Amino acid sequence: MEKVKVQVQFKDSKYPYFEDKNLDVTGIGDRTRGRIIYISGRFVKDENGEKVIEFERISPIALRLLNAKFTSTEKGTLVIKNEQNSMLYLIEVPSGYRGSADVKVLNGDCVETSILMSPAGSLGVVDHIWCNGDAEIQYSISGRTRTVGYGRLVDYFGENLSGKIRIQNDKVEVIFDEELDKLLS
């Protein structure tokens, strides 16, 4: 499986973290403003003198991290901690150009973070959904898809840009609304 590497920095020379705007899963849209996510030192690897964290790509829109759990502190600080026999999944849902991405977690233990595609977010957003284990997510995407760099949205999320994402048995399945309509009719 392909590895996705993100550069790790350190706060006060001992607390490892990365910025989620540097985690580009789909390659759709620019990333300008995101959140800092602290990580357990056990996930930090040294590669040619550079500190990185490695995720495994399991689909064009999803990554996973073994023995990891996503949590939030009382103050809202986001942390990926080491927890044996657990699996952390990251699903990326980008908006179209000048659009939005509406995501609703139907079941599962998930946390959503948003990355702005411009300083004020007027060019769109990229939603990251961090799920501890199996989950089901409903999505609806708006914005232009014919703009350069956004054409793969339709390939990844369907012509109507809405549907469900199911994480189950270590697989990520995207069910477009068009497919749901055919199954129900």
Buried (B, 14 or more C-beta within 10 A) or exposed (E): EEEBBBEBEEEEEEEBBBBBBBBBBBEBBBBBBBBEBBBBEEBBEEEEEEBBBBBEBBBBBBBBBEBBBBBEEEEEEBBBBBBEEBBBBBBBBBBBBBBBBBBEBEEBBBBBBBBBBBEEBEBBBBBBBBBBBBBBBBBBBBBEBEBEEBEBBBEBBBEBBBBBBBBEEEEBEBBBBEEBEEEEE
